[in-house]
Amino acid sequence: MAYNVSIPAGQAVQNIINDLPGLLAIAVVDISSGMSLASHSNSSINPDTAAAYNTEVVKQKQKAIQALKLQGETIDDILITLNSQLHLLKIVNDGKKFIYLVVNSRDTNLAIAREVVRAQADLLK
């Protein structure tokens, strides 16, 4: 029998750190408030500050989907590429949270990063 296992935000962050030790920053963010539920940084990036700004990115994309009348469409993830960094916003299944990940684009395989984040998003409820 399969059980629907749910993990807390802090555990999701720690699991991602374990699987992607070279990450620059990580946060689990509440979309309604823009507040980090758990975060960590290995760099000068403040994931709690970034959480608030990236919440606006998610909300604006949700509004665009509604304005375009894209029936049945939801955001899976949003990728923002900078010169040397990848910023990934992965919407959690319930649509109330997202995982914010920052990695160095030269050191991290995007497909692996997406898979690590997806696995945690599937467990995070």
Secondary structure, DSSP 8 states (H G I E B T S, - for coil): ------B-HHHHHHHHHHH-TT-SEEEEEETTT--EEEEEESSS--HHHHHHHHHHHHHHHHHHHHHTT-TT----EEEEE-SSEEEEEEE-TTSSEEEEEEEETTTS-HHHHHHHHHHHHHHB-
